Amino acid sequence: MLMLSACTPNFGNQDEVVKNTETDSKQKAFIPKYNISDSYYKTILPFTPSKARGLTASRLNTRYDVSEFETGLMRIAQESFPADKYVYQEGQKIDKNVISGWLGSELSGKELANAQKDKKFVNGLNPPQSTGTDKKNPAYLASVMEQDYLAKKDQDTVELGGVVIGLALNSIDYSRDAQFNTHQTLLDDKTVRAEGEKIADKVLQQVRQTNGLENVPIVIGLYKQAPKSSIVPGNFIAKAEARPGSSNLGNWNSIDDRYYFFPSAEATSKYRDDAQNFSRFKDDVATFFPNYTGVVGKAFYKGGEMKSLKIDIPMQFYGKAEVIAFTQFITGKVVDYFPNYIDLEVNISSTDGPEALIVRNAGQDKPDTHIYQ
């Protein structure tokens, strides 16, 4: 008895539910009672990795894009599947080989006929490869992500309530010629969106043929990833939804989400007042604490309004008293310079690692501060 109990997962403080599957079988599952933020979904337990796990990280340009592609898709999901009524599960319906096939180039003619001899073959959704010319057709589709959202059917049962699919699109096409020289082709924004909408239509047609996805609402979001050299992630540009059982996407709605780096010429040009506030904050830090080595920020804007700001401040470490004084000073300055309607996070670090963390959630007047021991 002791050995069995030691090997059994402890799901204390969870609600036990039954999860219905597409085969009408039932699986025992758990929903956490507590949520760390209204911005996040509760996740069904035990955690089940996506069938296409690993594809996104290997196909996107930067770690920033990997994170934003996933969390941004969750923001889109909230508009159709509210977090207080649905729980999250990584995609379980679309197989990895299907997504891998979609990411390839479209085949036709004899090439397609030969490839179709393999029953697992899935035709690519990127333009066909050019032949007889050095000019290559650009690849628009970089990655695909599925997220499943489960709804409570009754007090003790959950079932699939909706699916959100993200299509990550390239903003720059990276290619190599016969001599292995790398070439970069900047892709026009209008063309990227138009191609993304065409790809989305094809994805929906095939997804509707997937067991368990015939009659659920499906939302598709288009994400334009940033260049490989970018220090901020890309952004979602549009979304559309197909009603339960429908193989047609509704109207496409533009999404005005964007990240900016401070200080930068782009941020100054677009949001001069915010850029000047950040510059004055940076100047104050430099005036009172010459041991710091820089201040940089990453701001998230939605509909042209700043929603969150993350600031990183590296400093030279000479003692804990200086860290405490520096953190107290920064805490006062963020209150002075940045409005309380944004989510704010300040990370203070040295070569030894994190030194202090300052967090203020939107609507909160006084920041929460933690100094690492």
N, C-alpha and C positions, 0 to 999 in steps of 0.2 A: 504493500500500500504506500509506503514512504517513497519507494523508488518511482512508482507510477505518478504520484503527485509531483515529484520533483521534475519529471519530464513533461508535465502538462503545462502549456502556456498559461500565464496568469493574466486574465482579462478583467481584473478588478476595475470597479468604477466604469463598467460598460453596460450597455443595453443589449441583451441577447435577442437576435432576430433570426428569421428564416429567410434565406435568399432564394428566390425562384430563378431557375435557369430556363434557357430556350427549349430544353428537353423535358420541361415540367418536373425535373428532379428538384429536390430541395437540399440546401446546404446550410449548416449552422454558421452564423456569422455574428459579429459584434459591432456596435456603433459606440464610439467614445461618448461619455456623458458631457465632457467639457470641451470647449473650443477655445483656442488661444486668441482668436480674433474673429469678428464678424466678416472679415474680408476673406476668410478661408473656409473651405468645406471640411466637415468631418469626413474621415476616411474609413471605409468599411474594413474590418479586420477579420481574419488575418490578412495582411497586406499581400496582394497578388500582383507581381510585376506585369507590365504590359507584354503582349506577345511580340511586340516590335522593339523591346527594350534594347537600348544601345544605338539604334539607328540614328536618332536625332543628334546625339552628341558627336557622332562620327561624320555627320553630313553638314552641320552648320559651321559658320566661319569662326565664331568666338564663343567663349563660355558665357559672355553676356547674352548672346542670342539664344543659347540653349536654355538659360533661365527665363528670359522674357517670353520666349515662344510658349513655354509651358504655363507660366503664371498669367501671362496676358490672355491666353486661351481660357483660363479660369475666370478672368474678369468678364470675358464675353459670355461665358456660360451663365453667369449670375443673372443676366438679363432675361434669359429664357428658363433657367432652372435655379431658382433662388436657394441660397445656402441654408435657409431655415426649413426648407421642405425636401431637399435632396442631399444625398451623401455621395462622395466621390470614390471612384475606382479607376485605376489605370485601364486603358483600353484592352478589352478581352476578346473582341470580335474579329478584327481584321488581322489576318496572319502576316507574319514578318515577310514571307516570300512574296505576298501580294504587294506590300508597300515597296519592297526592293524592286519588284518588276515595274511599278509605276515610275520609279525614279530614273529608269533607263530611257533610251531614245525609242521612239515609235518605229516599228518595223512594218514593212509592206511587201507585197509581191512574193517572190520566191523565198526571201529571207523570213517573212512571216510564216509562210507555209511550212518551211523546215522547222522553225522554232515551235510551232504549234504541235509538232509530233510529241513534244514533252507535255504531258497532261497538266503539269504544274506551271507551265509558261503563262506569264502575265505580260501583256504588251505595255511598252513604256508610254508615258504621257508627255515626255519632252519631245520637241521637234525632231524629225528624223535626221540622221547624220548626213552632212553634205558629201557628195561624191564628185570627183573630177575637178575640184577647186580647193584652193587654200582657205577660202572663207568658210568658216564653220557656222552652222546654225547654233545660236546660244541655247543653253539649258536654262529654263525658267524655274522648274520645280526642283527644290533642293531637299526637302524633307516633308514627311507627313506624320501627324500625331493624332491619335484617337484618345478621347477621354469619355468615360462612361459615367452617367449620373443616375443613381438609384433613388426611387421614390418609395415611400411607405404605402403599401397597399392597404394595410390595416395596422393595428397596434404591434403585431409581432412578425410581419412579413414585408420584405422589400423586393422590388423587381426593377428591371431596367426601365427608366422613365424618359431617357433621352441621351443622345450622343452628340458630342462636339468634335469636329475634325478640323485640325489646323493644317493649312498648306503653306509651307515656308518657301518663299520665292526669292530668287537672286536679284540683287540690285546691280551686281557686276558679274559678268561671265568670265571665269578663269579657264583658259584653255592652253594647250600645248601644240606646237606644230611638229612636223616630222623630225625636226632637229632638237626637239624637246625644249624649245624656247617658250617661256610663259608669256601669254598675251592677256590683257585685260580689256574687256568691252563693257563700257557703261551702258546699262539698259534703261531705256526711256520709261518714266513712271507710268504713263498712260498705257504703253505697250505691256508692261509687267502686269498691270491690273487686268487688262483685257485678256491676256494669256491665262492669268490666274482664274478668271471667271470661266473660261472655256474648260480648263482642267477640272475645276470644281464640278461642272456639269457631268463630265465623264466619271469622276469619282463617285458622285451620287448614284449614277446609273448602276455602277458595279456594286456599290455598298448595299443597295436595295436587294441585291441578289444574295446577300450574306445571311446565313441562318441566324435569326434573332433580330435582324435589323429591318425587316420588311415593313413594320408598322409602328415605328417609334419616330418622334420628331428628331430631325438631324440639322444641326447648325454647322455651317462651314465658314471659317475665318481665314482671310488672306493676310499673311505676314510677310513683310519685305525685310529680309535680313540685311544687316549692315556689312560694309566691306571688311575684309580681313584685318585691316589696319585700324579699325574703329575702336575707340575706348568707351563707347556707349552702345547699347543694343539697338537693333532696328525697331520696327513698330508694325502693329496691325493696321491695315489700310481699309478693309471692308469686310462685311459679313452678310450672309443670307441664310434663310431657314426654310427647310422643306417640312411641310406638315406631315403628320403620321400617315404612312402609306403612299405619300406622293413622291414621284420621281422627278419633280420639277422644283427648282429653287425659287423662292419668292424674289421680291425686289432686293437688289444689293444696296446696303446702307454703308456709307462712308464712315470710317472711324478716324477721329482726329486725336490720336495718341502719339506722343513724341518725347524722346529723351534728349537732353542737352547737357553738355559738359561745361562747367564753370572753372576757371575763366576760359573763354574762347570767343573768337570773332563772330562765329555763327550765333552764339547765345546773345552776345551784345547787340547784334543786328536785329534779332527777332524780339528779344525781351530786354530792352535797355535798362529799365528801372530795376528789374531783378538783378541784372548783371552789375549795376552800380552798387546796389546793396551788398552783394557778395564781395565786391572789390573793397568797399569800406570796412566790412567785417575782416577781410584779409589784412588790410592795412593796420587795423587796431591790434590784431594778433602780433604782427611784426613789430609794432611800436613797443609793446609791453613785454613781449617774450621773444627775444632775439634767438633763442635756442631752437625754435621750431624750424622745420626745413621746407614747409610748403603747405598750402591749403588748396584742396581741389574738391569740387562738388559735382554730383550727378543729379539733375532735376528731371522729374517726370511731369509732363503737361498733358492735360486732357481738355479738349475743347478750348485750347488757348489759355488755360489757367493752370498755374502750378499746383500740383496735388501732393508731391512729396519731394524731399531734398535729402540726399545723403552726402555728408561731408567727411572727408578723410584728412586727418592732420598728423603727419609724422613729426616727432620731436626727438631731440637728443636727451637721453636720460642721464641725469646727474643725482637723482635721489627721489624718494617718495614724496617728500615735502613739496618739491617743485611740481610733481605730477598733480598733487592735490590742489595747489595754488593755481596751476594752469587750468585744471578742470573747472574750478570754481569761476575763474575768469571767463572761460569759454561759455559756460552755462548762462552767465549774465548777458553775454554778447548775443547769443542766439535768440534770447528773449527780446533784446533790443532791435535786432535787425530783421528777423524773419517772422511772418504772421503766424498766428496759432491755428489757422484753418488748414495748414498743411501738416502732413506727417514728416517729422524731422528726426534724423539720426546722425550723430556725430561720433566718429571713431577716432580716438587718440592712441597712437602707437609709437613704439621706439624699435630699435634694432633687436630688443629683447622680446618683442611681441606686443600684444594689446596692453594698454595702460589704463584706459578709461572709456566708458561708453555713456553717451547722453542721448536720451530718447524722449521725444514729446509727440504724442499722438494728436491728430487733428481735434481741435476743441479743448485741448488740455492747456491750462495756463502755465503750470509749473512743470519743467522737465523732470524726468527720473534720471538719476545719475548713479553710475556704478564705477568704482575704482577697483581694478583687479589687484589682488594681493600676490 
